[in-house]
């Protein structure tokens, strides 16, 4: 008998370029490979799950389900549908390795060794809007002067959302996320990353 509370699905992305979905059975502690797909022969540097259930603006395809964004070692981003085993779209993202990626409010946020953070709009434009998807024209942030190592979004019901990023020089930037304005609220410096 399959019971959802006894089974858990886990997705991993490998440096060999595969995205793999496993199922963990809590009753007998078995882990079984369900699906495995080669995304990029050059390897995957990072990825995240994306919650989109409407038409994707760039590809004119409808999709829902287990969608994952993956970054290749060649600096491309792939949006991949695990249910169908197919790539929805791919696009060139950065001029160096993509080091971190997250999804929030219909936006994919990527950071890179090229010292930039980019915000990609993944929802389709509203009918009548005079703009295109920003897969061609992402919002690019140039605040860091060293390779960006990681980033995260901090959420709170009582306070604003914050985008926090750390670069290899030890600089931490905390931005208030109002998606039209990404104002730096705090700057911190760590003397040593070790």
trRosetta pair geometry for C-beta under 8 A, 3 or more apart (Angstrom, degrees):
i j d omega theta_ij theta_ji phi_ij phi_ji
2 6 7.8 -157 -165 64 43 110
2 7 6.5 -19 -160 -11 84 144
3 6 4.4 65 74 11 99 110
3 7 7.0 149 78 0 51 93
4 7 6.3 -78 -142 52 31 92
5 26 7.8 -58 136 33 59 143
6 25 6.4 14 145 -158 91 68
6 26 4.9 -133 -160 46 57 101
6 27 5.2 12 -166 -32 123 100
7 23 5.6 -9 -168 -174 108 105
7 24 6.9 150 -157 76 54 50
7 25 5.7 -20 -101 -102 78 60
7 26 7.0 -133 -69 1 29 87
8 23 7.2 151 76 -157 37 57
8 24 4.7 -17 62 58 90 103
8 26 6.9 69 -5 -46 102 102
9 21 6.0 -5 -171 -174 107 100
9 22 7.0 156 -155 83 57 45
9 23 5.4 -30 -98 -99 70 70
9 24 7.7 -176 -84 15 21 76
9 34 7.2 -33 -130 9 104 149
10 21 7.3 157 81 -155 42 53
10 22 4.9 -16 62 62 93 97
10 23 7.8 170 19 -89 74 23
10 24 6.3 44 -7 -18 115 112
11 19 6.5 2 -174 -178 104 92
11 20 7.0 163 -152 84 57 44
11 21 5.1 -23 -98 -100 80 74
11 22 7.7 175 -83 20 31 70
11 49 7.2 116 52 -75 140 103
11 66 7.3 159 -61 -177 146 126
11 68 6.4 -142 146 -81 154 145
11 82 6.9 -94 -108 -86 135 152
12 19 7.6 175 89 -152 42 50
12 20 5.3 -12 60 60 86 94
12 22 7.2 18 3 -1 104 111
13 18 7.3 -179 -151 92 49 48
13 19 5.2 -18 -103 -103 79 74
13 20 7.8 170 -87 19 31 71
13 39 7.6 -20 -142 16 103 145
13 44 4.4 -91 162 111 113 152
13 46 7.4 100 79 -167 140 17
13 47 4.5 96 -15 17 159 137
13 68 7.5 178 -66 159 119 140
13 70 5.5 174 -131 -120 146 114
14 17 6.7 -35 83 31 87 26
14 18 4.6 15 35 52 119 87
14 19 7.8 -157 11 -75 78 30
14 20 6.9 41 -24 -3 111 112
14 43 7.6 -94 117 -145 65 76
14 44 6.3 88 68 39 37 112
15 43 4.8 -3 179 -153 55 120
15 44 6.7 -121 -103 53 28 65
15 45 7.9 52 -115 -92 73 41
16 43 6.1 -39 -104 -106 7 80
17 38 5.7 33 117 -158 105 78
17 39 5.5 -147 176 59 76 74
17 40 4.4 -130 -141 77 111 57
17 41 5.3 -93 -1 -99 176 15
17 42 6.4 108 -85 55 124 38
17 43 4.9 -92 -57 -92 80 27
17 44 5.6 133 -115 -24 38 83
17 72 7.2 28 -120 -126 95 92
18 36 5.7 -6 -172 -170 126 92
18 37 6.7 148 -154 76 72 38
18 38 5.6 -47 -95 -97 74 54
18 39 6.8 145 -122 6 20 85
18 44 7.6 -109 45 -1 31 125
19 36 7.5 168 84 -149 46 47
19 37 5.4 -12 57 61 90 92
19 39 5.4 64 -15 -36 102 122
19 44 7.3 90 -66 -51 79 163
19 47 7.4 -140 -105 160 111 179
19 68 6.1 157 -148 81 148 150
19 70 6.2 -115 -69 -64 121 147
19 80 6.0 150 21 96 162 157
19 82 7.0 -116 127 -95 126 96
20 33 6.3 -50 -172 -139 113 101
20 35 7.0 176 -151 93 47 58
20 36 4.6 -1 -109 -106 87 83
20 37 7.9 180 -78 23 48 58
21 33 7.6 106 79 -163 50 58
21 34 4.7 -51 102 62 98 108
21 35 4.4 25 38 48 111 95
21 36 7.6 -146 25 -65 65 49
21 66 7.5 45 -97 147 141 161
21 82 5.7 93 -50 -164 138 134
22 31 5.4 5 177 -176 127 95
22 32 6.6 154 -159 78 74 38
22 33 5.7 -45 -101 -99 78 47
22 34 6.4 162 -116 3 20 88
23 31 7.3 164 80 -153 43 50
23 32 5.1 -15 57 61 92 92
23 34 5.3 78 -20 -48 102 119
24 29 7.8 -19 -171 -149 89 41
24 30 7.5 169 -152 88 46 48
24 31 5.3 -15 -102 -102 74 79
25 28 5.4 5 109 46 120 83
25 29 7.0 -65 84 -5 76 8
25 30 4.5 12 41 53 116 91
25 31 7.7 -152 18 -72 74 34
25 32 7.4 40 -16 -1 106 106
26 29 7.3 21 -152 -75 27 52
33 36 6.1 -3 179 -41 122 111
35 82 6.2 130 86 -171 151 92
35 85 6.8 -137 -162 -89 127 99
37 80 7.0 173 92 -173 142 137
37 82 7.6 -159 8 -122 134 63
37 85 5.5 177 -87 -149 134 80
38 41 6.8 25 176 -71 121 67
39 44 6.1 51 66 -70 131 118
39 70 5.3 10 157 82 167 155
39 72 7.1 -151 121 -81 103 99
39 78 5.3 177 -171 68 114 161
39 80 6.0 -73 -109 -69 115 149
39 87 7.3 121 -138 -85 78 111
40 43 6.5 -51 99 45 101 19
40 44 6.3 127 46 -68 110 73
40 70 7.3 -168 2 120 114 123
40 72 3.7 -103 156 -113 176 121
40 73 7.1 178 124 21 130 77
40 74 6.9 -146 -173 21 136 105
40 76 7.0 162 -100 64 144 116
40 78 6.7 -166 -41 -23 109 140
42 72 5.2 72 71 175 112 108
42 73 4.1 -135 143 55 102 105
42 74 4.8 76 68 -26 170 100
43 72 6.7 120 78 -159 47 66
43 73 4.4 46 63 -26 97 123
44 47 6.2 -13 175 -35 127 117
44 70 4.9 -51 -135 -174 122 114
44 71 6.6 110 -160 71 69 51
44 72 6.2 -54 -100 -102 53 48
44 73 7.5 -91 -63 -31 12 77
45 71 4.8 -48 53 96 99 106
45 72 7.1 70 -1 151 91 10
45 73 6.0 127 -47 -82 100 59
45 97 5.5 159 -113 -170 162 100
45 98 5.4 146 75 70 134 77
45 99 6.8 -71 152 -96 127 34
46 70 7.7 176 95 -149 37 54
46 71 5.3 14 54 36 75 116
46 98 6.1 -123 41 116 107 94
46 99 6.6 65 -14 165 142 21
46 100 6.0 -85 147 -109 173 24
46 101 5.0 157 114 12 113 104
47 68 5.7 31 171 171 125 105
47 69 5.8 177 -152 92 76 56
47 70 4.1 -19 -96 -102 123 64
47 71 6.5 -163 -72 9 66 71
47 101 6.1 -17 -123 67 18 137
48 68 7.1 178 91 -153 29 72
48 69 5.6 -3 56 55 75 99
48 101 5.0 -150 -4 112 111 95
48 102 5.4 127 -76 -117 169 36
48 103 5.2 -175 117 -10 128 98
48 108 7.8 165 62 -137 120 90
49 66 7.3 -65 -137 -157 106 70
49 67 7.1 105 -166 80 65 58
49 68 5.6 -47 -104 -101 53 74
49 69 7.9 153 -123 16 6 77
49 103 6.8 -103 89 27 49 141
50 67 4.5 -63 70 107 97 106
50 68 6.5 158 10 -111 90 18
50 69 5.2 82 -40 -25 123 100
50 79 6.7 -44 36 -136 157 100
50 103 4.9 -178 -107 -105 67 157
50 108 6.6 -26 -105 -83 122 106
50 122 6.7 -116 -167 176 130 171
51 67 7.4 165 -85 52 19 109
51 103 6.9 146 13 131 78 138
52 56 6.6 66 140 -83 146 92
52 63 7.2 45 100 83 99 94
52 64 7.7 -133 104 -109 56 54
52 67 5.7 -42 41 55 92 161
52 106 7.1 93 -99 -125 94 75
52 122 5.6 -101 -83 138 140 122
52 123 7.3 -164 -130 -88 107 64
53 63 7.7 -115 -132 102 39 52
53 64 4.2 38 -132 -113 83 101
54 62 7.4 -65 178 -134 32 80
54 123 6.6 34 64 -143 130 80
54 124 6.2 -114 123 9 116 109
55 60 6.9 -7 -173 -148 112 36
55 61 7.2 162 -148 83 70 28
55 62 5.2 -46 -92 -90 71 73
55 124 4.9 19 86 -42 93 146
56 59 4.9 20 92 39 114 100
56 60 7.6 -70 76 -12 71 14
56 61 5.7 -3 41 61 106 77
56 62 7.8 174 5 -99 75 25
56 63 6.6 2 -18 26 114 108
56 79 7.2 167 -133 103 155 158
56 88 5.9 79 21 165 167 129
56 89 6.6 -157 137 -9 142 128
56 122 7.0 -41 -132 -175 88 79
56 124 6.9 175 -158 -62 11 92
57 60 7.9 9 -176 -65 23 52
57 121 7.7 7 24 114 146 98
57 122 7.8 -179 15 -174 101 33
57 123 7.1 60 -29 123 114 31
57 124 4.1 153 -74 -113 88 65
57 125 6.1 81 -118 -5 136 75
57 132 7.6 145 154 -179 131 62
57 133 3.7 154 98 -63 137 129
57 135 7.5 180 81 -3 106 116
58 89 5.3 73 92 -126 122 165
58 91 7.4 -56 179 -54 169 133
58 133 5.2 -103 -57 64 83 155
58 135 4.8 -11 -68 28 140 155
59 88 5.6 -152 14 166 166 78
59 89 4.6 -138 -55 -63 121 113
61 88 6.0 -152 71 -150 137 88
63 67 6.6 105 124 -79 124 122
63 81 5.4 -110 -161 -93 138 135
63 84 7.5 -93 -131 2 112 137
63 88 5.9 -88 -3 -104 160 129
64 67 7.9 -90 -161 -31 22 113
65 81 6.4 68 75 -159 114 94
65 82 7.0 -134 132 58 109 81
65 83 4.0 -23 145 -14 159 140
65 84 7.7 128 63 -15 147 85
66 81 7.1 110 79 -164 65 53
66 82 3.8 -40 100 46 120 119
66 83 5.5 133 34 -34 92 86
67 79 6.2 0 -175 -176 106 93
67 80 7.0 153 -156 78 56 43
67 81 5.7 -26 -99 -98 74 63
67 82 7.5 -147 -79 4 24 83
67 88 7.1 0 -136 -14 111 144
68 79 7.5 164 83 -153 38 48
68 80 5.1 -23 64 62 87 95
68 82 6.4 61 -4 -40 111 104
69 77 6.0 -10 -170 -171 99 105
69 78 7.1 157 -154 80 49 49
69 79 5.6 -22 -97 -99 73 68
69 80 7.7 160 -91 17 23 78
69 101 6.0 -139 105 160 117 140
69 103 6.8 142 13 -63 131 115
69 108 5.5 142 -95 -131 170 135
70 77 7.2 152 77 -156 42 55
70 78 4.8 -14 59 57 94 99
70 80 6.2 10 5 1 114 124
71 75 7.3 -14 -173 -138 98 30
71 76 7.2 162 -153 82 55 41
71 77 5.6 -28 -97 -98 70 68
71 78 7.9 -178 -82 17 22 75
71 93 6.7 -74 -124 41 102 153
71 97 7.8 99 139 -175 127 62
71 98 3.5 -102 -167 69 157 139
71 101 5.9 173 -24 -43 120 139
71 110 6.8 127 -80 -136 133 125
72 75 6.9 -48 76 20 79 20
72 76 4.6 9 34 53 117 89
72 77 7.8 -149 6 -74 80 22
72 78 6.8 69 -35 -16 102 109
73 97 6.9 -23 -142 -113 56 95
75 92 6.4 34 112 -157 96 74
75 93 5.7 -145 165 56 75 83
75 94 4.8 -122 -158 66 110 73
75 95 6.8 46 -153 -108 162 5
75 96 6.6 132 -92 88 128 7
75 97 6.7 -115 -82 -98 83 26
75 98 6.2 133 -132 -27 58 91
75 112 7.5 46 -132 -132 101 133
76 90 5.4 23 168 178 122 107
76 91 6.7 164 -156 84 80 26
76 92 5.6 -52 -102 -97 74 48
76 93 6.3 130 -140 -1 22 93
77 90 6.6 174 86 -151 48 60
77 91 5.7 -13 55 60 94 77
77 92 8.0 118 14 -150 77 4
77 93 4.5 83 -23 -54 104 131
77 98 7.1 92 -76 -59 87 166
77 101 7.8 146 -120 -118 112 142
77 108 7.3 119 -171 135 153 150
77 110 6.8 -107 -79 -71 132 151
77 120 7.5 -142 71 -20 169 168
78 87 5.5 -67 -164 -135 107 112
78 89 7.7 -180 -149 93 49 43
78 90 4.7 -16 -101 -101 71 96
79 87 7.0 107 74 -166 54 67
79 88 4.3 -49 100 56 104 113
79 89 5.2 22 38 50 111 78
79 90 7.4 -158 18 -76 66 49
79 122 7.9 140 -98 -134 146 121
80 86 7.4 -178 -152 98 67 31
80 87 5.4 -40 -101 -105 75 61
80 88 6.8 -159 -90 3 19 85
81 84 4.4 19 109 38 123 102
81 85 7.3 -44 92 10 79 19
81 86 5.4 0 52 60 106 74
81 87 7.7 -180 16 -98 78 12
81 88 5.7 95 -28 -50 100 101
82 85 7.2 24 -166 -73 31 49
87 90 6.0 -10 173 -40 133 101
89 135 7.5 -31 134 -140 146 160
91 135 5.3 -164 -58 -179 173 108
93 98 5.9 19 93 -74 139 128
93 110 5.6 -27 177 96 134 167
93 112 7.4 171 121 -68 102 134
93 118 6.6 -171 -174 56 87 148
93 120 7.9 -62 -125 -55 100 137
94 97 7.5 -22 90 88 130 13
94 98 5.5 146 21 -75 134 80
94 110 6.7 -137 -41 127 119 126
94 112 3.8 176 -161 -91 161 162
94 113 7.8 120 139 44 138 66
94 114 5.0 -174 178 17 104 132
94 116 6.6 -178 -128 63 104 109
94 118 6.9 -157 -77 -2 91 132
95 112 7.4 114 47 138 59 149
95 114 4.3 105 60 -105 89 146
96 112 5.4 132 72 163 83 109
96 113 3.8 -97 126 78 128 97
96 114 3.9 159 21 -53 103 82
96 147 7.7 -94 113 -119 146 99
97 112 6.3 164 89 -154 44 80
97 113 4.6 49 50 2 86 122
98 101 6.3 31 158 -54 120 108
98 110 5.3 -45 -144 -170 115 117
98 111 7.2 112 -161 75 66 41
98 112 5.2 -49 -104 -95 48 88
99 111 5.5 -55 62 101 92 90
99 112 5.9 144 5 -121 88 27
99 113 6.0 111 -40 -45 118 73
99 147 7.1 104 -37 168 154 96
99 148 5.8 178 55 95 133 77
99 149 6.0 -105 154 -147 146 24
99 150 6.8 -104 134 -72 106 48
100 110 7.2 155 87 -157 57 47
100 111 4.2 8 55 47 101 112
100 148 6.7 -94 22 129 116 105
100 149 7.3 62 -35 125 123 34
100 150 4.8 130 -81 -134 141 46
100 151 4.8 143 115 25 149 84
100 165 7.9 176 65 -128 150 89
101 108 6.8 -9 -166 -176 98 94
101 109 7.0 159 -153 84 48 55
101 110 5.0 -6 -104 -106 84 75
101 111 7.5 -150 -66 22 46 70
102 108 7.7 166 87 -155 36 53
102 109 5.2 -12 62 59 82 102
102 151 6.7 -120 2 96 124 95
102 152 6.8 116 -59 -125 158 42
102 153 6.0 -175 126 -6 151 105
103 107 7.2 164 -153 84 55 46
103 108 5.6 -25 -101 -103 79 64
103 109 7.4 -180 -86 17 27 78
103 122 7.9 -18 -139 10 104 151
104 107 5.9 -23 72 61 66 92
104 109 6.7 -2 26 -6 101 120
104 153 5.1 37 -60 1 155 172
104 161 7.5 161 173 175 146 152
104 177 7.8 -7 114 170 144 163
105 179 6.8 -129 103 -62 142 137
106 121 6.9 18 132 -158 97 64
106 122 5.4 -149 -179 62 67 86
106 123 4.1 -4 -171 -34 138 111
107 119 5.3 -7 -177 -171 126 94
107 120 6.5 145 -163 70 68 48
107 121 6.1 -34 -105 -100 81 45
107 122 6.5 174 -102 8 25 92
107 179 6.8 177 -36 -128 155 129
108 119 7.6 153 78 -158 47 45
108 120 4.3 -17 61 61 97 109
108 122 5.6 82 -16 -44 98 123
109 117 6.5 1 -176 -179 94 102
109 118 7.3 170 -152 86 49 46
109 119 5.4 -13 -103 -104 78 72
109 120 7.6 -166 -75 20 31 75
109 151 7.0 -98 127 102 120 139
109 153 7.6 115 34 -50 152 116
109 163 7.0 -137 -164 -131 163 129
110 117 7.0 167 86 -155 45 56
110 118 5.1 -8 59 56 94 92
110 120 7.0 32 -1 -9 106 113
111 116 7.5 -168 -142 100 53 43
111 117 4.9 -21 -97 -102 80 80
111 118 8.0 177 -80 18 35 65
111 148 4.0 -102 172 113 116 140
111 150 7.3 131 69 -145 147 13
111 151 4.9 131 -27 -6 146 126
111 165 6.1 166 -106 -134 147 121
112 115 7.3 -46 87 13 81 25
112 116 5.8 3 46 58 108 75
112 117 7.8 177 13 -85 76 38
112 118 7.7 23 -8 0 116 102
112 147 7.8 -86 130 -151 48 73
112 148 6.2 58 54 45 30 110
113 147 4.3 -12 -138 -135 67 109
113 148 7.1 -134 -80 39 28 65
114 147 8.0 56 -5 -117 17 70
115 142 7.2 45 123 -149 98 63
115 144 4.8 -151 -164 95 79 97
115 145 6.4 20 -150 -133 137 14
115 146 6.4 138 -106 70 104 11
115 147 6.4 -80 -71 -90 70 33
115 148 6.4 132 -125 -24 33 90
115 167 7.2 34 -126 -127 76 134
116 140 5.4 -17 -170 -167 129 98
116 141 6.3 144 -162 70 70 55
116 142 5.9 -25 -107 -93 89 60
116 144 7.4 -156 -75 47 25 103
116 148 7.6 -105 55 -6 21 133
117 140 7.4 150 79 -157 48 49
117 141 4.3 -9 59 53 97 114
117 143 7.7 -11 16 31 111 97
117 144 7.6 95 -22 2 94 117
117 148 6.6 115 -65 -85 85 172
117 151 6.8 81 -112 -61 126 163
117 163 7.7 124 170 155 160 137
117 165 6.2 -104 -66 -84 137 158
118 138 4.3 45 -176 127 106 146
118 139 6.9 149 -158 78 56 51
118 140 5.2 -18 -102 -102 82 71
118 141 7.5 -160 -75 17 35 75
119 134 7.5 14 105 108 73 143
119 138 5.8 161 68 -175 45 96
119 139 4.2 -8 52 57 107 105
119 140 7.9 -152 20 -68 72 31
119 141 7.6 61 -16 -18 99 104
119 179 7.4 175 170 -152 154 91
119 182 8.0 -180 -29 -57 146 144
120 134 6.1 -165 -145 97 48 93
120 135 5.9 48 -157 -96 108 60
120 138 4.9 -45 -84 -108 66 117
121 133 5.7 -154 87 -160 104 68
121 134 4.2 86 16 28 106 104
121 135 7.5 -103 60 -37 72 63
121 138 7.7 -177 0 -115 73 67
122 133 7.9 43 -116 -156 22 117
124 133 7.2 -55 -124 -78 45 108
125 129 4.3 -132 176 67 109 130
125 131 5.7 178 -116 75 137 82
125 132 7.0 -92 -36 -133 140 19
125 133 6.7 -126 -33 -64 94 63
126 129 4.8 95 60 -28 76 118
132 136 6.1 -4 112 40 131 126
132 137 7.1 96 74 19 103 114
133 136 6.9 99 85 10 75 87
134 137 4.9 -81 -139 79 74 68
134 138 5.0 109 148 -94 104 43
134 139 6.7 7 172 -20 154 70
135 138 7.2 19 -124 -58 20 90
139 182 7.7 133 147 -12 137 133
141 175 8.0 -71 -138 -61 157 163
141 182 6.2 -70 -92 92 130 150
143 173 5.6 83 121 -104 140 171
143 184 6.6 143 -133 -68 152 130
144 147 7.9 -59 142 94 133 4
144 148 5.4 131 50 -70 173 95
144 165 6.8 -94 -58 122 128 129
144 167 4.5 149 -153 -66 125 143
144 171 6.6 165 -127 83 83 129
144 173 7.0 -124 -70 -4 85 134
145 167 7.4 123 54 123 49 167
145 169 6.9 5 78 -2 87 150
145 171 7.6 65 37 15 84 157
146 167 4.2 125 77 152 95 124
146 168 4.6 -125 150 54 121 85
146 169 4.0 152 -4 -18 157 101
146 171 6.9 134 33 23 115 114
147 167 6.1 145 79 -160 38 86
147 168 4.5 35 57 -9 92 124
148 151 6.7 -2 171 -41 121 106
148 165 5.7 -32 -147 -179 117 117
148 166 7.3 117 -158 80 67 42
148 167 5.0 -56 -97 -98 51 80
148 168 7.9 -107 -69 -17 12 78
149 166 5.2 -43 55 98 106 93
149 167 6.3 144 -3 -134 85 24
149 168 5.9 123 -49 -66 107 67
149 193 7.9 142 -37 -143 167 146
150 165 7.3 -176 97 -146 43 57
150 166 5.5 7 57 47 80 105
151 163 6.4 5 -179 -179 118 85
151 164 6.3 166 -155 88 66 52
151 165 4.0 -17 -100 -99 103 79
151 166 7.2 -174 -78 16 54 67
152 163 7.8 174 88 -151 35 49
152 164 5.3 -11 59 58 80 101
153 161 6.0 3 -176 180 103 110
153 162 6.9 160 -155 82 55 46
153 163 5.6 -25 -100 -98 77 63
153 164 7.5 169 -93 16 25 78
153 177 6.9 2 -137 -25 107 156
154 161 6.8 165 82 -158 54 59
154 162 4.5 -3 52 56 104 99
154 164 6.2 48 -14 -14 108 119
155 161 5.2 -11 -104 -111 68 94
156 159 4.3 23 80 44 130 90
156 160 7.7 29 55 57 96 23
156 161 7.6 175 26 -87 65 51
160 176 4.9 16 121 -149 151 95
160 177 6.8 168 162 46 100 66
160 178 7.4 -55 -151 -51 127 83
161 176 7.6 107 75 -163 52 52
161 177 4.3 -44 93 51 101 119
162 174 5.3 -8 -173 -171 126 92
162 175 6.5 145 -159 71 67 44
162 176 6.3 -41 -102 -98 72 41
162 177 6.4 -177 -104 -8 16 94
162 185 7.0 -79 -120 33 111 136
163 174 7.6 155 78 -156 47 43
163 175 4.5 -15 58 60 96 104
163 177 5.2 99 -23 -67 97 110
163 182 6.8 -23 36 -151 136 111
164 172 6.6 -3 -171 -173 92 99
164 173 7.3 170 -148 86 46 49
164 174 5.2 -7 -103 -105 81 75
164 175 7.8 -168 -72 22 37 69
165 172 7.1 168 84 -150 43 53
165 173 5.2 -7 56 55 92 94
165 175 7.8 17 4 0 102 107
166 170 7.6 -26 -165 -148 92 27
166 171 7.3 161 -149 84 49 47
166 172 5.1 -15 -97 -98 78 79
166 190 7.8 11 -145 10 112 131
167 170 7.5 -40 78 23 69 19
167 171 5.0 2 43 55 106 94
168 193 7.2 -62 -153 -27 51 160
170 189 5.6 64 116 -170 103 65
170 190 3.7 -131 -165 66 104 79
170 191 6.5 149 -172 -19 167 5
170 192 7.1 -4 -92 -38 138 7
170 193 5.7 -142 -85 -54 86 91
171 187 7.1 -27 -163 -165 92 92
171 188 7.6 142 -161 81 44 53
171 189 5.8 -20 -100 -106 60 74
171 190 7.9 -133 -52 22 19 77
172 186 7.8 -12 111 114 95 97
172 187 7.2 148 81 -162 61 43
172 188 4.1 -10 59 62 112 101
172 189 7.3 -159 20 -75 79 27
172 190 6.7 69 -21 -19 108 100
173 184 5.6 -63 -164 -127 103 110
173 186 7.7 157 -159 86 39 60
173 187 6.0 -10 -107 -109 66 73
174 184 7.1 98 71 -159 50 66
174 185 5.2 -62 105 63 95 94
174 186 4.0 11 47 54 123 98
174 187 7.5 -144 23 -67 80 33
174 188 7.4 51 -16 -4 107 102
175 182 4.8 12 175 177 140 85
175 183 6.3 149 -155 77 80 34
175 184 5.4 -51 -95 -94 77 49
175 185 6.5 139 -130 3 22 85
176 181 7.9 4 90 107 98 90
176 182 7.5 174 73 -155 55 41
176 183 5.1 -6 46 64 104 93
176 185 4.9 91 -34 -46 94 121
177 182 6.5 0 -113 -117 55 80
178 181 4.9 11 78 55 107 84
178 182 7.5 -156 55 -76 59 42
178 183 7.5 19 29 8 101 98
179 182 7.6 10 -139 -64 28 88
184 187 6.4 28 167 -58 126 93
190 193 6.3 91 107 -77 129 63
